[in-house]
Amino acid sequence: MQAEWISLVVGELLGDDVEPAIVQQVDNLSAISRIKKDGSSNAQKAIDIRFHCVKDALKKNKMVLQYVPTSDNPADLLTKSLAKTELSPQA
């Protein structure tokens, strides 16, 4: 996980003995629920491997998931089409 590696490097550079928790902002409540839920279902088995690293980081308090509404997510500018009103300058 790149964020964990960056956290370790920054900690080494700053001389911090304590690793700060990585705050991961997510705009998908379903994904947050699946990651935090213990166990798995048949529908979830295909993605369990991908979420294993995140679940492990959450259990070790190395990561915190934070919900961000889609309307407040700056990453959406790069990943989703926007309505004309969202692109026009505010007066």
CNS distance restraints for C-alpha pairs under 8 A (distance, minus, plus):
assign (resid   1 and name CA) (resid   5 and name CA) 6.64 0.50 0.50
assign (resid   1 and name CA) (resid  53 and name CA) 7.51 0.50 0.50
assign (resid   2 and name CA) (resid   6 and name CA) 6.20 0.50 0.50
assign (resid   3 and name CA) (resid   7 and name CA) 6.12 0.50 0.50
assign (resid   3 and name CA) (resid  22 and name CA) 7.00 0.50 0.50
assign (resid   4 and name CA) (resid   8 and name CA) 6.31 0.50 0.50
assign (resid   4 and name CA) (resid  22 and name CA) 7.27 0.50 0.50
assign (resid   4 and name CA) (resid  62 and name CA) 7.77 0.50 0.50
assign (resid   5 and name CA) (resid   9 and name CA) 6.30 0.50 0.50
assign (resid   6 and name CA) (resid  10 and name CA) 6.11 0.50 0.50
assign (resid   7 and name CA) (resid  11 and name CA) 6.06 0.50 0.50
assign (resid   7 and name CA) (resid  19 and name CA) 6.78 0.50 0.50
assign (resid   7 and name CA) (resid  20 and name CA) 7.16 0.50 0.50
assign (resid   7 and name CA) (resid  22 and name CA) 7.47 0.50 0.50
assign (resid   8 and name CA) (resid  12 and name CA) 6.20 0.50 0.50
assign (resid   8 and name CA) (resid  19 and name CA) 6.83 0.50 0.50
assign (resid   9 and name CA) (resid  13 and name CA) 6.21 0.50 0.50
assign (resid  10 and name CA) (resid  14 and name CA) 6.07 0.50 0.50
assign (resid  11 and name CA) (resid  15 and name CA) 5.76 0.50 0.50
assign (resid  11 and name CA) (resid  16 and name CA) 4.90 0.50 0.50
assign (resid  11 and name CA) (resid  17 and name CA) 6.96 0.50 0.50
assign (resid  11 and name CA) (resid  18 and name CA) 7.44 0.50 0.50
assign (resid  11 and name CA) (resid  19 and name CA) 6.36 0.50 0.50
assign (resid  12 and name CA) (resid  16 and name CA) 6.44 0.50 0.50
assign (resid  12 and name CA) (resid  17 and name CA) 8.00 0.50 0.50
assign (resid  19 and name CA) (resid  62 and name CA) 7.55 0.50 0.50
assign (resid  20 and name CA) (resid  62 and name CA) 7.04 0.50 0.50
assign (resid  21 and name CA) (resid  61 and name CA) 6.39 0.50 0.50
assign (resid  21 and name CA) (resid  62 and name CA) 4.47 0.50 0.50
assign (resid  21 and name CA) (resid  63 and name CA) 4.86 0.50 0.50
assign (resid  21 and name CA) (resid  64 and name CA) 6.45 0.50 0.50
assign (resid  22 and name CA) (resid  62 and name CA) 6.06 0.50 0.50
assign (resid  22 and name CA) (resid  63 and name CA) 4.44 0.50 0.50
assign (resid  22 and name CA) (resid  64 and name CA) 6.02 0.50 0.50
assign (resid  23 and name CA) (resid  63 and name CA) 5.83 0.50 0.50
assign (resid  23 and name CA) (resid  64 and name CA) 4.82 0.50 0.50
assign (resid  23 and name CA) (resid  65 and name CA) 6.00 0.50 0.50
assign (resid  23 and name CA) (resid  66 and name CA) 6.74 0.50 0.50
assign (resid  24 and name CA) (resid  63 and name CA) 6.97 0.50 0.50
assign (resid  24 and name CA) (resid  64 and name CA) 6.06 0.50 0.50
assign (resid  24 and name CA) (resid  65 and name CA) 4.98 0.50 0.50
assign (resid  24 and name CA) (resid  66 and name CA) 6.02 0.50 0.50
assign (resid  25 and name CA) (resid  65 and name CA) 5.99 0.50 0.50
assign (resid  25 and name CA) (resid  66 and name CA) 4.75 0.50 0.50
assign (resid  25 and name CA) (resid  67 and name CA) 5.78 0.50 0.50
assign (resid  25 and name CA) (resid  68 and name CA) 5.98 0.50 0.50
assign (resid  26 and name CA) (resid  32 and name CA) 7.39 0.50 0.50
assign (resid  26 and name CA) (resid  65 and name CA) 6.87 0.50 0.50
assign (resid  26 and name CA) (resid  66 and name CA) 6.08 0.50 0.50
assign (resid  26 and name CA) (resid  67 and name CA) 5.08 0.50 0.50
assign (resid  26 and name CA) (resid  68 and name CA) 5.67 0.50 0.50
assign (resid  27 and name CA) (resid  67 and name CA) 5.59 0.50 0.50
assign (resid  27 and name CA) (resid  68 and name CA) 4.83 0.50 0.50
assign (resid  27 and name CA) (resid  69 and name CA) 5.40 0.50 0.50
assign (resid  27 and name CA) (resid  70 and name CA) 5.66 0.50 0.50
assign (resid  27 and name CA) (resid  73 and name CA) 7.24 0.50 0.50
assign (resid  28 and name CA) (resid  32 and name CA) 6.53 0.50 0.50
assign (resid  28 and name CA) (resid  67 and name CA) 7.36 0.50 0.50
assign (resid  29 and name CA) (resid  33 and name CA) 6.13 0.50 0.50
assign (resid  29 and name CA) (resid  67 and name CA) 7.06 0.50 0.50
assign (resid  30 and name CA) (resid  34 and name CA) 6.21 0.50 0.50
assign (resid  31 and name CA) (resid  35 and name CA) 6.18 0.50 0.50
assign (resid  32 and name CA) (resid  36 and name CA) 6.19 0.50 0.50
assign (resid  32 and name CA) (resid  65 and name CA) 7.17 0.50 0.50
assign (resid  32 and name CA) (resid  67 and name CA) 7.95 0.50 0.50
assign (resid  33 and name CA) (resid  37 and name CA) 5.97 0.50 0.50
assign (resid  35 and name CA) (resid  51 and name CA) 6.39 0.50 0.50
assign (resid  35 and name CA) (resid  54 and name CA) 7.26 0.50 0.50
assign (resid  35 and name CA) (resid  55 and name CA) 5.97 0.50 0.50
assign (resid  36 and name CA) (resid  55 and name CA) 6.87 0.50 0.50
assign (resid  40 and name CA) (resid  44 and name CA) 6.00 0.50 0.50
assign (resid  40 and name CA) (resid  45 and name CA) 6.59 0.50 0.50
assign (resid  40 and name CA) (resid  48 and name CA) 7.55 0.50 0.50
assign (resid  41 and name CA) (resid  45 and name CA) 6.31 0.50 0.50
assign (resid  44 and name CA) (resid  48 and name CA) 6.19 0.50 0.50
assign (resid  45 and name CA) (resid  49 and name CA) 7.87 0.50 0.50
assign (resid  47 and name CA) (resid  51 and name CA) 6.50 0.50 0.50
assign (resid  48 and name CA) (resid  52 and name CA) 5.96 0.50 0.50
assign (resid  49 and name CA) (resid  53 and name CA) 7.70 0.50 0.50
assign (resid  50 and name CA) (resid  54 and name CA) 7.91 0.50 0.50
assign (resid  51 and name CA) (resid  55 and name CA) 6.05 0.50 0.50
assign (resid  52 and name CA) (resid  56 and name CA) 6.09 0.50 0.50
assign (resid  53 and name CA) (resid  57 and name CA) 6.27 0.50 0.50
assign (resid  54 and name CA) (resid  58 and name CA) 6.20 0.50 0.50
assign (resid  54 and name CA) (resid  63 and name CA) 7.67 0.50 0.50
assign (resid  55 and name CA) (resid  59 and name CA) 6.24 0.50 0.50
assign (resid  56 and name CA) (resid  60 and name CA) 6.28 0.50 0.50
assign (resid  57 and name CA) (resid  61 and name CA) 6.10 0.50 0.50
assign (resid  57 and name CA) (resid  62 and name CA) 4.97 0.50 0.50
assign (resid  57 and name CA) (resid  63 and name CA) 5.40 0.50 0.50
assign (resid  58 and name CA) (resid  62 and name CA) 5.96 0.50 0.50
assign (resid  58 and name CA) (resid  63 and name CA) 5.03 0.50 0.50
assign (resid  58 and name CA) (resid  64 and name CA) 6.34 0.50 0.50
assign (resid  68 and name CA) (resid  72 and name CA) 6.39 0.50 0.50
assign (resid  68 and name CA) (resid  73 and name CA) 6.21 0.50 0.50
assign (resid  69 and name CA) (resid  73 and name CA) 6.37 0.50 0.50
assign (resid  70 and name CA) (resid  76 and name CA) 7.29 0.50 0.50
assign (resid  75 and name CA) (resid  79 and name CA) 6.57 0.50 0.50
assign (resid  76 and name CA) (resid  80 and name CA) 5.25 0.50 0.50
assign (resid  77 and name CA) (resid  81 and name CA) 7.46 0.50 0.50
assign (resid  77 and name CA) (resid  82 and name CA) 7.36 0.50 0.50
assign (resid  82 and name CA) (resid  86 and name CA) 6.20 0.50 0.50
assign (resid  82 and name CA) (resid  87 and name CA) 6.88 0.50 0.50
assign (resid  83 and name CA) (resid  87 and name CA) 6.73 0.50 0.50
assign (resid  84 and name CA) (resid  88 and name CA) 6.28 0.50 0.50
